[in-house]
Amino acid sequence: MTVIHSAEFAKEKQSLEGSVEVAALARLADQRADQAGVVSWRLVGGVDRYQRPYLALTLKGELNLVCQRCLKPLAWSLKGESVLTQFVDEESLDDAENIDEDLEGMLIEPELDVQGLVEDEVLLSLPLAPRHVACGDEDEAVRAAAKPNPFAVLAGLKTRKAE
């Protein structure tokens, strides 16, 4: 576990990179199909034109999520970038977010757990309801389409009664 002082890291324009096993991301457990996969990350600090410290985080990886249609594994490519502008207090953070709705802000943390930050950003980048484009194999879909609709038989019985 790497811990940094977020503002000092940013003001000194430091950078870190690494990778984390998907299995180590505990809060992702209910979203993933298995424990396979690795997330690579790169964290770069800097200062914006308003002299506010920021952290730029880039994520890349492959995860196996659970398809919400068929509940089978779904290979998903993770690619994400975020810039987190840091603020001293909630009030200044809220004011800045009210002015710029695209701003992603955070409070300065003297002991920021980098893996926790990576896990947060992975969770935020996941699709709300991951789904395959087409679930199951095509032969199964063709067989299902060829079966007669059971309600069609009932409709036929209903029309005979009316006669």
C-alpha positions as a Markdown table, in Angstrom:
| # | Residue | x | y | z |
|---|---|---|---|---|
| 1 | Met | 0.0 | 0.0 | 0.0 |
| 2 | Thr | 1.4 | 3.3 | -1.1 |
| 3 | Val | 0.5 | 6.4 | 0.9 |
| 4 | Ile | 1.2 | 10.0 | -0.2 |
| 5 | His | 0.5 | 13.5 | 0.9 |
| 6 | Ser | -1.8 | 14.5 | -2.0 |
| 7 | Ala | -1.0 | 18.2 | -2.1 |
| 8 | Glu | 2.8 | 17.8 | -1.7 |
| 9 | Phe | 2.8 | 15.1 | -4.3 |
| 10 | Ala | 1.0 | 17.4 | -6.7 |
| 11 | Lys | 3.1 | 20.6 | -6.0 |
| 12 | Glu | 6.3 | 18.7 | -6.4 |
| 13 | Lys | 5.0 | 17.3 | -9.7 |
| 14 | Gln | 5.8 | 13.7 | -8.7 |
| 15 | Ser | 4.6 | 10.6 | -10.5 |
| 16 | Leu | 3.9 | 7.0 | -9.6 |
| 17 | Glu | 2.8 | 4.0 | -11.6 |
| 18 | Gly | 2.0 | 0.5 | -10.8 |
| 19 | Ser | -0.6 | -2.3 | -11.1 |
| 20 | Val | -3.0 | -4.0 | -8.9 |
| 21 | Glu | -4.6 | -7.4 | -9.2 |
| 22 | Val | -8.4 | -7.2 | -9.6 |
| 23 | Ala | -8.7 | -9.8 | -6.8 |
| 24 | Ala | -7.2 | -7.2 | -4.4 |
| 25 | Leu | -10.0 | -4.7 | -5.2 |
| 26 | Ala | -12.4 | -5.9 | -2.5 |
| 27 | Arg | -15.2 | -3.4 | -3.2 |
| 28 | Leu | -15.3 | -4.7 | -6.7 |
| 29 | Ala | -16.2 | -8.2 | -5.6 |
| 30 | Asp | -19.9 | -8.1 | -6.4 |
| 31 | Gln | -19.3 | -6.7 | -9.9 |
| 32 | Arg | -16.7 | -9.1 | -11.2 |
| 33 | Ala | -17.3 | -12.6 | -12.6 |
| 34 | Asp | -13.9 | -13.9 | -11.3 |
| 35 | Gln | -10.7 | -12.7 | -9.8 |
| 36 | Ala | -8.7 | -12.6 | -13.1 |
| 37 | Gly | -7.3 | -9.4 | -14.4 |
| 38 | Val | -4.9 | -6.6 | -13.6 |
| 39 | Val | -5.4 | -2.8 | -13.5 |
| 40 | Ser | -2.4 | -0.7 | -14.5 |
| 41 | Trp | -2.3 | 2.8 | -13.2 |
| 42 | Arg | -0.3 | 6.0 | -13.5 |
| 43 | Leu | -0.6 | 9.0 | -11.1 |
| 44 | Val | 0.9 | 12.3 | -11.9 |
| 45 | Gly | 0.8 | 15.5 | -9.8 |
| 46 | Gly | 0.7 | 19.1 | -11.0 |
| 47 | Val | -0.6 | 22.5 | -10.4 |
| 48 | Asp | -3.3 | 24.2 | -12.5 |
| 49 | Arg | -3.4 | 27.8 | -13.8 |
| 50 | Tyr | -5.3 | 28.8 | -10.6 |
| 51 | Gln | -2.4 | 27.4 | -8.5 |
| 52 | Arg | -4.6 | 24.5 | -7.3 |
| 53 | Pro | -2.8 | 21.1 | -6.9 |
| 54 | Tyr | -4.3 | 18.3 | -8.9 |
| 55 | Leu | -3.7 | 14.5 | -9.4 |
| 56 | Ala | -4.1 | 13.1 | -12.9 |
| 57 | Leu | -4.9 | 9.3 | -12.8 |
| 58 | Thr | -4.8 | 7.0 | -15.8 |
| 59 | Leu | -6.2 | 3.5 | -15.6 |
| 60 | Lys | -5.9 | 0.5 | -18.0 |
| 61 | Gly | -6.9 | -3.1 | -17.7 |
| 62 | Glu | -9.1 | -6.0 | -18.5 |
| 63 | Leu | -11.8 | -7.2 | -16.1 |
| 64 | Asn | -14.4 | -10.0 | -16.3 |
| 65 | Leu | -17.7 | -8.5 | -15.2 |
| 66 | Val | -21.1 | -10.2 | -14.8 |
| 67 | Cys | -23.5 | -9.7 | -17.7 |
| 68 | Gln | -26.8 | -8.4 | -16.3 |
| 69 | Arg | -28.8 | -10.3 | -19.0 |
| 70 | Cys | -27.4 | -13.8 | -18.9 |
| 71 | Leu | -25.3 | -13.6 | -15.7 |
| 72 | Lys | -22.2 | -15.0 | -17.5 |
| 73 | Pro | -18.7 | -13.5 | -17.6 |
| 74 | Leu | -18.3 | -10.4 | -19.8 |
| 75 | Ala | -14.8 | -9.3 | -20.8 |
| 76 | Trp | -14.6 | -5.5 | -20.3 |
| 77 | Ser | -11.7 | -3.2 | -21.2 |
| 78 | Leu | -11.0 | -0.5 | -18.6 |
| 79 | Lys | -9.5 | 2.7 | -20.0 |
| 80 | Gly | -10.0 | 5.8 | -17.9 |
| 81 | Glu | -8.4 | 9.2 | -17.2 |
| 82 | Ser | -9.4 | 11.6 | -14.5 |
| 83 | Val | -8.0 | 14.9 | -13.1 |
| 84 | Leu | -8.8 | 15.4 | -9.5 |
| 85 | Thr | -8.4 | 19.1 | -8.4 |
| 86 | Gln | -7.6 | 19.4 | -4.7 |
| 87 | Phe | -9.1 | 21.8 | -2.2 |
| 88 | Val | -8.4 | 22.8 | 1.4 |
| 89 | Asp | -12.0 | 22.7 | 2.6 |
| 90 | Glu | -15.5 | 21.6 | 1.5 |
| 91 | Glu | -16.7 | 25.2 | 1.0 |
| 92 | Ser | -14.1 | 26.0 | -1.6 |
| 93 | Leu | -14.6 | 22.6 | -3.3 |
| 94 | Asp | -18.4 | 23.3 | -3.5 |
| 95 | Asp | -17.9 | 26.8 | -4.9 |
| 96 | Ala | -15.5 | 25.6 | -7.6 |
| 97 | Glu | -17.8 | 22.8 | -8.6 |
| 98 | Asn | -20.7 | 25.2 | -8.8 |
| 99 | Ile | -18.7 | 27.4 | -11.2 |
| 100 | Asp | -17.3 | 24.5 | -13.3 |
| 101 | Glu | -19.7 | 21.5 | -13.4 |
| 102 | Asp | -17.0 | 19.4 | -15.2 |
| 103 | Leu | -14.6 | 19.8 | -12.4 |
| 104 | Glu | -13.7 | 16.6 | -10.4 |
| 105 | Gly | -12.6 | 17.7 | -7.0 |
| 106 | Met | -11.3 | 16.2 | -3.8 |
| 107 | Leu | -10.1 | 17.4 | -0.4 |
| 108 | Ile | -6.4 | 17.5 | 0.3 |
| 109 | Glu | -5.4 | 14.3 | 2.1 |
| 110 | Pro | -2.2 | 14.1 | 4.1 |
| 111 | Glu | -2.3 | 10.3 | 3.9 |
| 112 | Leu | -3.9 | 9.3 | 0.6 |
| 113 | Asp | -4.0 | 5.6 | 0.0 |
| 114 | Val | -3.1 | 5.3 | -3.7 |
| 115 | Gln | -4.7 | 1.8 | -4.1 |
| 116 | Gly | -7.9 | 3.1 | -2.5 |
| 117 | Leu | -7.9 | 6.0 | -5.0 |
| 118 | Val | -7.4 | 3.6 | -7.9 |
| 119 | Glu | -10.2 | 1.4 | -6.6 |
| 120 | Asp | -12.5 | 4.4 | -6.3 |
| 121 | Glu | -11.8 | 5.4 | -9.9 |
| 122 | Val | -12.3 | 1.8 | -11.2 |
| 123 | Leu | -15.7 | 1.6 | -9.5 |
| 124 | Leu | -16.7 | 5.0 | -10.9 |
| 125 | Ser | -15.7 | 3.9 | -14.5 |
| 126 | Leu | -17.8 | 0.7 | -14.5 |
| 127 | Pro | -20.9 | 0.5 | -16.6 |
| 128 | Leu | -24.1 | 0.7 | -14.6 |
| 129 | Ala | -25.5 | -2.5 | -16.1 |
| 130 | Pro | -22.8 | -4.4 | -18.1 |
| 131 | Arg | -24.3 | -6.5 | -20.9 |
| 132 | His | -23.2 | -8.6 | -23.9 |
| 133 | Val | -24.2 | -7.2 | -27.3 |
| 134 | Ala | -25.9 | -10.6 | -27.8 |
| 135 | Cys | -26.1 | -13.1 | -25.0 |
| 136 | Gly | -25.7 | -16.9 | -25.6 |
| 137 | Asp | -24.7 | -18.5 | -28.9 |
| 138 | Glu | -26.6 | -17.8 | -32.1 |
| 139 | Asp | -27.8 | -21.4 | -32.6 |
| 140 | Glu | -29.7 | -21.1 | -29.3 |
| 141 | Ala | -31.3 | -17.9 | -30.4 |
| 142 | Val | -32.4 | -19.5 | -33.7 |
| 143 | Arg | -33.9 | -22.5 | -31.9 |
| 144 | Ala | -35.8 | -20.3 | -29.5 |
| 145 | Ala | -37.2 | -18.3 | -32.4 |
| 146 | Ala | -38.3 | -21.5 | -34.2 |
| 147 | Lys | -40.4 | -22.7 | -31.2 |
| 148 | Pro | -44.1 | -21.9 | -31.4 |
| 149 | Asn | -45.3 | -19.2 | -29.0 |
| 150 | Pro | -47.4 | -20.9 | -26.2 |
| 151 | Phe | -49.7 | -17.9 | -26.1 |
| 152 | Ala | -50.5 | -18.4 | -29.8 |
| 153 | Val | -52.0 | -21.8 | -28.9 |
| 154 | Leu | -54.1 | -20.2 | -26.1 |
| 155 | Ala | -55.2 | -17.4 | -28.5 |
| 156 | Gly | -56.4 | -20.1 | -30.9 |
| 157 | Leu | -58.5 | -21.8 | -28.2 |
| 158 | Lys | -60.0 | -18.5 | -27.2 |
| 159 | Thr | -61.2 | -17.7 | -30.7 |
| 160 | Arg | -62.7 | -21.2 | -31.1 |
| 161 | Lys | -64.8 | -20.6 | -27.9 |
| 162 | Ala | -66.1 | -17.4 | -29.3 |
| 163 | Glu | -67.5 | -19.2 | -32.4 |
